[in-house]
Amino acid sequence: MKVDKMSNIVVLKGISSNVVEEAIVVLKPNITLKSSKIKTTSEHNKTNTILKEAEHVVNSYIHKMQDESNKIEKQTIKKKYQYLKTFTVLLILTNIFFMFKNF
C-alpha cells in the first residue's frame, strides 16, 4: 500500500478491495496518537496506526453501503414477490370462472 502525505491528508492507494481503488482521508487537526501498549512511539508506528485507522474507516463504510444495497434489493424482491403472488391468484380465479362459465 502506498501512502502520500500532505499535512493532515493521507491518500491510500492499492487498497485490497474490489470496490475502492483509492481513498483520501483527512485527519483531524491537533490530535496526538495514544498508544497504550507501546511506550515509545516512533514515526513508523504512528504511520501504521494512522493507516490502520483509515483502512478501518474505509472498510466499515464499504460494508455499510453493501448492507444498505442488500436491504434495498431485498425490499424490491419482496415487492415483486407480492405482485406475482397476487397476479397468480387472479389468474387462477379467472381460469376457474371461465371453466364454470363454459360448463
N, C-alpha and C positions, 0 to 999 in steps of 0.2 A: 504494500500500500504506500502510495506517495502522499506526502504532506507538504503543502505550501503554506507559509505563514506570512501574514501581513497584520501587524499589531494584534488585534483581537479577532482575526478571521482565520479559520482553518479550512482548507479545501481538501476534502477526502477524495482521492482518485483510486480506482481499482478496487472498489468495494466488492466483496463476494456476494453479489446479489444479482438476480436476473431482472430486477425492476429498476434499480438505481445504478447509474453509471458513475455519477459524480455528485458529491454533496458539499455544500458550503455551510459551515457552521460559524455563527457569530457568537463569540464568548462574551459573557457579562464583564463589564469593566471592574477593575479593582477587586478581584476575587483571588484569595490565596488558597492554594490546594492544601487540604488537610489529609495527612496520611497517618493513620493510627498504628499500622504495623511497622512501617519503616520510619525510623527517626531521621535518617539523613536522606533528604530528598535532592537528588541530582536533577540536572536538566533532562536527562533521558527518562527518568521516572515520571517527571511532570508531563512530558510529551506523551508517554504511554497512557497516563491517566486521562489526559485530555482526549486522546484518540479513542480509548475505550468508552468514555462517556459519550462522545459524539456518535460512535457506532451504535451504542445502546439506544440513543435518542432516534437515530435514523431507522434502526430495526423495529423499534416499538411503533413508530409512525407507519411503517410499511405494513406491519401486522394489523394495526388499527384500520388502515384503509382496506386491506383484504377482508377483514371481518365485516366491515360495512358493505363491501361489494357482495359478499356471500349472503348477507342479510337481505339485500335488495333482490338478489337472484331468487332466494327462497320465497320472497313475497310475490314476485312475478309468477313463479311456478305455481304457487298456491292459487292465485287468481285464475290462471289458465286451467288448472285442475277443476276449480269450481265451475267455470264456464263450460268445460267439456262435460262435466257430470250433469249439469242442468240440460245441456243440449242433447245428451244421450237419453235422458229421461223423457224429454219432449218427443224425440224421435220414436221411442218405444211406445209412448202413449198414442202418437199419431198412427203408427202401424196397427196397434190394437183397434183403434177406432175404425180405420178403413177395412180391417178384416171383418169386423162385425157388420159394417155397413154393406159389404158385398155378400153377406150370407143371406 
